[in-house]
Amino acid sequence: MTLDSNIRVLVVDDHPVVRTGLTTMLHSEPGLEPIGEAKTGVEAIAQFQALHPDVTLMDLRMPELSGVEAITTILKDDPTARIIVLTTYDGDEDIYRGLQTGAKGYLLKDADRSELLEAIRVVHAGQKYIPTLVGAKLVERMSGPQLSDRETDVLKLLAQGKNTQAISLLLSITEGTVKFHITNILQKLGVSDRTQAVVTAFQRGIANL
């Protein structure tokens, strides 16, 4: 943390317009100082290590390395890092993974300017910032039946259009085991067929297009 009064912010997003917009907004706000930008998870790690920002705004889905992976690496090196996930994705799996890695806040990109500024200041002060809707989805995600790692693997492959035989070969398990996992997936997601399971996977952020 710096000795001066400005909160030094690193902006991480793969869209140039978003990065420029955020940087411009931060420049115009007293007490905030944008000190760098990154467009990939790899760049985010390098910039964080070089600049040591007070707060980092981190997108989730980027080339080379995801936001979740970047957050994990940064926090391994510096457990005191204060990171806010700033994303367009409100699937409960995205929220869960973002906060599980150690991010201190989770905010959607359609949030008001005032809310973003408040989130930066709250997180900088050492507190967490989780909006009500985000918190509700997180609670729902954590209270419902949890997919195992293998079930998640199977569901992601279903979302890619793979059939039972293909999943069996890719995961080196029998077709019977694949069908067993699919039965469990349908039950845990509360759906009746594979198509509904895939739709739910996309909605919740378990699988991505």
Backbone torsions as a table, in degrees:
resi	resn	phi	psi	omega
1	MET	NA	141.3	-178.0
2	THR	-79.2	162.1	179.9
3	LEU	-85.2	-20.9	-179.1
4	ASP	-81.4	-178.6	-172.8
5	SER	-86.0	-12.1	-177.3
6	ASN	-77.8	139.4	172.7
7	ILE	-88.4	117.3	-175.7
8	ARG	-87.9	123.6	-171.3
9	VAL	-119.7	132.2	172.5
10	LEU	-101.0	129.9	-178.0
11	VAL	-106.3	121.6	-178.4
12	VAL	-122.1	114.7	178.3
13	ASP	-163.0	142.7	-177.0
14	ASP	-83.8	-4.4	178.7
15	HIS	-100.6	117.9	-177.4
16	PRO	-55.8	-40.1	-178.1
17	VAL	-63.8	-40.4	179.4
18	VAL	-66.0	-46.4	179.9
19	ARG	-59.5	-46.5	-178.8
20	THR	-64.1	-41.4	179.9
21	GLY	-62.5	-45.1	179.5
22	LEU	-65.5	-43.6	-179.9
23	THR	-62.7	-42.8	178.5
24	THR	-62.6	-43.2	179.3
25	MET	-62.9	-42.9	-178.8
26	LEU	-66.8	-36.5	178.0
27	HIS	-60.5	-34.0	-174.8
28	SER	-85.7	-2.9	-176.2
29	GLU	-102.9	119.4	178.7
30	PRO	-57.2	136.4	177.2
31	GLY	90.0	-6.7	178.3
32	LEU	-117.6	144.1	-178.3
33	GLU	-140.0	106.2	174.9
34	PRO	-70.5	124.0	-174.1
35	ILE	-111.5	-6.1	180.0
36	GLY	-178.9	165.3	179.0
37	GLU	-133.7	155.0	174.1
38	ALA	-146.3	146.6	-176.6
39	LYS	-113.3	-4.1	176.4
40	THR	-138.0	165.8	176.9
41	GLY	-63.2	-36.8	179.2
42	VAL	-63.7	-45.5	178.0
43	GLU	-63.8	-36.8	-179.7
44	ALA	-59.0	-45.2	179.7
45	ILE	-62.7	-45.8	-179.0
46	ALA	-63.3	-43.2	-179.8
47	GLN	-67.3	-38.6	178.9
48	PHE	-63.0	-45.5	-178.6
49	GLN	-66.0	-30.9	-179.3
50	ALA	-82.4	-35.7	-170.8
51	LEU	-104.7	-22.9	-178.3
52	HIS	49.4	61.5	-178.6
53	PRO	-66.9	158.4	175.1
54	ASP	-75.8	-38.1	179.5
55	VAL	-138.6	139.7	177.0
56	THR	-118.9	129.6	173.0
57	LEU	-95.1	116.9	-170.4
58	MET	-119.3	121.5	171.9
59	ASP	-72.3	157.5	-178.3
60	LEU	-89.4	-46.4	-171.6
61	ARG	-111.5	109.9	-176.8
62	MET	-140.6	163.5	177.6
63	PRO	-66.7	159.6	173.2
64	GLU	72.1	-51.9	-176.1
65	LEU	-151.9	131.5	-177.9
66	SER	-72.4	165.8	176.7
67	GLY	-61.4	-40.3	179.1
68	VAL	-60.7	-44.8	179.6
69	GLU	-66.2	-38.9	178.5
70	ALA	-64.9	-43.8	178.8
71	ILE	-60.3	-44.7	-179.9
72	THR	-58.4	-45.3	-179.2
73	THR	-66.3	-44.4	-179.1
74	ILE	-62.0	-45.4	-177.5
75	LEU	-70.5	-27.6	175.3
76	LYS	-64.9	-38.0	-179.9
77	ASP	-80.4	-35.7	-178.4
78	ASP	-141.2	91.4	-177.5
79	PRO	-62.1	-14.8	-179.9
80	THR	-88.6	-1.8	-178.2
81	ALA	-57.1	135.5	-179.6
82	ARG	-108.9	107.9	-171.9
83	ILE	-122.2	134.0	175.4
84	ILE	-112.7	123.0	173.1
85	VAL	-74.0	124.6	177.8
86	LEU	-124.2	107.4	-168.6
87	THR	-145.4	166.2	174.7
88	THR	-89.7	-6.4	-171.4
89	TYR	-98.7	126.2	179.8
90	ASP	-117.9	21.2	175.7
91	GLY	-66.4	143.6	-174.8
92	ASP	-64.3	-26.7	177.9
93	GLU	-72.0	-38.6	176.5
94	ASP	-61.4	-45.5	-179.5
95	ILE	-61.6	-47.8	-177.9
96	TYR	-59.9	-48.4	-177.4
97	ARG	-67.0	-39.7	179.9
98	GLY	-61.6	-45.4	-178.2
99	LEU	-79.6	-30.7	179.4
100	GLN	-63.1	-33.1	-179.6
101	THR	-69.8	-18.6	179.4
102	GLY	119.0	6.1	175.1
103	ALA	-61.2	144.0	-176.9
104	LYS	-91.5	-12.9	-179.8
105	GLY	-151.4	159.4	178.7
106	TYR	-142.3	116.9	-174.7
107	LEU	-135.5	140.7	177.6
108	LEU	-86.3	151.1	-175.0
109	LYS	-69.1	-14.3	177.4
110	ASP	-89.4	9.9	177.8
111	ALA	-66.8	151.6	176.5
112	ASP	-64.7	153.5	176.1
113	ARG	-53.4	-43.7	-177.5
114	SER	-62.2	-37.0	-179.4
115	GLU	-69.4	-39.6	178.2
116	LEU	-63.6	-44.1	179.9
117	LEU	-64.0	-39.6	177.9
118	GLU	-63.9	-42.9	-179.7
119	ALA	-59.9	-43.6	179.6
120	ILE	-60.1	-45.5	-177.2
121	ARG	-70.1	-38.2	179.5
122	VAL	-65.5	-46.1	-179.6
123	VAL	-67.0	-39.7	177.4
124	HIS	-60.6	-31.3	180.0
125	ALA	-79.4	0.6	176.3
126	GLY	94.8	9.5	179.7
127	GLN	-107.6	168.9	176.9
128	LYS	-94.6	150.7	177.1
129	TYR	-127.0	105.4	-179.9
130	ILE	-130.9	106.7	179.4
131	PRO	-57.1	157.6	-175.2
132	THR	-55.7	-47.7	-178.1
133	LEU	-64.0	-40.4	177.9
134	VAL	-63.7	-43.2	179.1
135	GLY	-62.3	-39.0	179.8
136	ALA	-64.1	-42.3	179.5
137	LYS	-68.0	-34.7	178.1
138	LEU	-65.3	-43.4	178.4
139	VAL	-61.9	-42.4	179.3
140	GLU	-62.0	-42.7	179.9
141	ARG	-62.7	-41.0	-174.6
142	MET	-80.8	-23.4	-176.6
143	SER	-90.4	-19.9	-179.1
144	GLY	-82.4	170.3	177.0
145	PRO	-58.8	134.7	-175.9
146	GLN	-95.1	134.1	174.0
147	LEU	-73.6	140.0	174.0
148	SER	-73.5	167.7	178.8
149	ASP	-59.3	-40.9	-179.0
150	ARG	-68.5	-40.2	177.2
151	GLU	-62.6	-37.9	177.1
152	THR	-64.2	-42.1	177.3
153	ASP	-58.9	-45.4	-179.3
154	VAL	-63.8	-43.9	-178.8
155	LEU	-64.0	-40.2	178.5
156	LYS	-63.0	-38.6	178.5
157	LEU	-70.6	-36.6	173.6
158	LEU	-59.3	-40.9	-179.3
159	ALA	-66.7	-22.9	176.6
160	GLN	-85.0	0.7	178.2
161	GLY	89.0	12.4	-178.8
162	LYS	-78.0	143.2	176.5
163	ASN	-92.3	178.8	-175.9
164	THR	-57.0	-44.8	-178.3
165	GLN	-63.0	-44.2	-179.1
166	ALA	-64.3	-41.7	179.2
167	ILE	-64.0	-40.3	178.6
168	SER	-57.9	-45.5	-179.3
169	LEU	-69.1	-42.0	-177.1
170	LEU	-67.5	-34.8	-177.7
171	LEU	-99.7	-0.7	179.7
172	SER	56.5	46.2	175.4
173	ILE	-131.2	165.0	-178.1
174	THR	-74.8	158.9	177.6
175	GLU	-63.3	-33.0	177.2
176	GLY	-63.2	-38.1	178.3
177	THR	-68.4	-38.2	176.9
178	VAL	-60.0	-46.9	-179.4
179	LYS	-63.4	-36.2	177.3
180	PHE	-62.4	-46.0	179.0
181	HIS	-63.2	-40.4	-179.6
182	ILE	-63.8	-40.5	176.8
183	THR	-58.9	-44.5	178.1
184	ASN	-64.4	-39.0	179.9
185	ILE	-62.3	-47.4	-179.4
186	LEU	-60.0	-41.2	-178.9
187	GLN	-66.6	-45.7	-177.5
188	LYS	-68.5	-34.0	179.6
189	LEU	-84.2	-11.7	179.7
190	GLY	71.1	37.3	179.9
191	VAL	-123.4	167.5	-172.8
192	SER	-106.3	-14.3	179.8
193	ASP	-150.7	174.9	-175.5
194	ARG	-64.8	-37.9	-179.5
195	THR	-61.5	-45.4	178.3
196	GLN	-64.5	-35.1	178.2
197	ALA	-63.2	-42.0	179.6
198	VAL	-66.2	-43.0	177.6
199	VAL	-59.1	-45.4	179.0
200	THR	-63.1	-38.0	179.4
201	ALA	-61.5	-41.1	178.0
202	PHE	-69.6	-42.3	-179.3
203	GLN	-62.1	-39.4	-175.9
204	ARG	-87.5	-8.6	179.5
205	GLY	84.3	12.6	177.1
206	ILE	-71.3	-36.7	176.1
207	ALA	-124.1	150.8	-178.3
208	ASN	-122.9	147.2	177.0
209	LEU	-71.3	NA	NA
